[in-house]
């Protein structure tokens, strides 16, 4: 089972977990708060600072993915048409991450 480290103080993040859960995500991911002892240990093990909260972190096959790489890999694992959002991987990473960063920067105010 993949690990999904989330900012559990973020409404958008919590809504995303609820969205994933409705689509079978509970069978695919173990959700862990970035700020929990387990989350802090995982951040440390994968070379992130303890105050990292700029992105969801997907740990899959012993590799950490962040920002748009994480989001697209998460969508790819879900059943149904949503998995086809993975096609956006063809967009250059710097553009995908730029869009991700805009949403992440305003995530607390938007939701």
Secondary structure per residue as TSV (DSSP state, phi and psi in degrees):
chain	resnum	aa	ss	phi	psi
A	1	X	-	360.0	134.2
A	2	X	E	-75.4	154.0
A	3	X	E	-103.9	136.9
A	4	X	E	-123.7	107.5
A	5	X	E	-91.3	122.8
A	6	X	E	-128.2	157.3
A	7	X	-	-83.5	98.7
A	8	X	T	-77.2	4.1
A	9	X	T	-95.0	-0.4
A	10	X	-	-101.2	123.6
A	11	X	H	-62.6	-42.7
A	12	X	H	-60.6	-42.0
A	13	X	H	-63.2	-44.1
A	14	X	H	-66.0	-37.6
A	15	X	H	-66.9	-34.8
A	16	X	H	-65.1	-43.0
A	17	X	H	-61.0	-42.7
A	18	X	H	-62.9	-41.7
A	19	X	H	-60.0	-46.9
A	20	X	H	-63.8	-41.3
A	21	X	H	-60.7	-40.6
A	22	X	H	-65.5	-21.7
A	23	X	T	-108.1	23.4
A	24	X	T	89.6	8.9
A	25	X	G	-62.3	-26.7
A	26	X	G	-64.3	-22.9
A	27	X	G	-88.0	-10.5
A	28	X	T	-109.6	-30.3
A	29	X	E	-128.8	146.4
A	30	X	E	-104.4	120.5
A	31	X	E	-87.8	129.6
A	32	X	E	-134.0	133.4
A	33	X	E	-68.4	137.4
A	34	X	T	-58.5	-27.9
A	35	X	T	-95.8	-4.7
A	36	X	S	-75.4	161.5
A	37	X	H	-55.6	-42.0
A	38	X	H	-65.5	-42.0
A	39	X	H	-62.4	-42.8
A	40	X	H	-62.7	-40.1
A	41	X	H	-65.8	-42.2
A	42	X	H	-65.2	-42.1
A	43	X	H	-57.9	-46.7
A	44	X	H	-60.2	-46.3
A	45	X	H	-62.6	-28.5
A	46	X	T	-102.6	12.9
A	47	X	T	82.4	19.5
A	48	X	-	-96.7	150.0
A	49	X	-	-68.9	155.6
A	50	X	T	-65.5	-22.1
A	51	X	T	-95.7	14.7
A	52	X	-	-64.2	124.0
A	53	X	-	-149.8	23.3
A	54	X	S	-85.3	-10.3
A	55	X	S	-162.9	156.7
A	56	X	-	-64.8	148.8
A	57	X	E	-120.7	120.5
A	58	X	E	-102.2	124.6
A	59	X	E	-109.5	114.7
A	60	X	E	-136.3	128.4
A	61	X	T	52.1	42.7
A	62	X	T	66.1	20.2
A	63	X	E	-126.6	140.5
A	64	X	E	-98.2	134.5
A	65	X	E	-121.7	142.0
A	66	X	E	-130.8	170.1
A	67	X	H	51.7	-134.1
A	68	X	H	-66.8	-30.7
A	69	X	H	-61.2	-42.2
A	70	X	H	-66.9	-48.7
A	71	X	H	-58.7	-46.0
A	72	X	H	-66.5	-38.1
A	73	X	H	-67.9	-33.3
A	74	X	H	-65.0	-50.3
A	75	X	H	-58.3	-39.5
A	76	X	H	-59.6	-28.9
A	77	X	H	-84.5	-14.9
A	78	X	S	-78.2	149.9
A	79	X	S	-75.8	157.8
A	80	X	S	89.8	-169.7
A	81	X	G	-67.2	-25.8
A	82	X	G	-59.6	-26.0
A	83	X	G	-61.6	-22.7
A	84	X	G	-76.4	-5.2
A	85	X	G	-61.9	-17.7
A	86	X	G	-59.2	-19.8
A	87	X	G	-59.9	-21.9
A	88	X	G	-67.9	-5.3
A	89	X	G	-62.9	-19.6
A	90	X	G	-72.8	-19.1
A	91	X	S	-71.2	135.8
A	92	X	-	-52.7	139.2
A	93	X	H	-55.1	-39.6
A	94	X	H	-64.5	-31.1
A	95	X	H	-75.0	-46.0
A	96	X	H	-59.0	-45.0
A	97	X	H	-70.1	-31.3
A	98	X	H	-62.2	-46.1
A	99	X	H	-63.5	-45.0
A	100	X	H	-56.9	-45.4
A	101	X	H	-63.4	-36.2
A	102	X	H	-62.9	-47.8
A	103	X	H	-63.4	-45.5
A	104	X	H	-62.2	-38.5
A	105	X	H	-62.9	-34.0
A	106	X	T	-106.7	11.3
A	107	X	H	-61.6	-34.7
A	108	X	H	-73.5	-35.9
A	109	X	H	-80.7	-31.3
A	110	X	H	-72.8	-34.1
A	111	X	-	-119.1	360.0
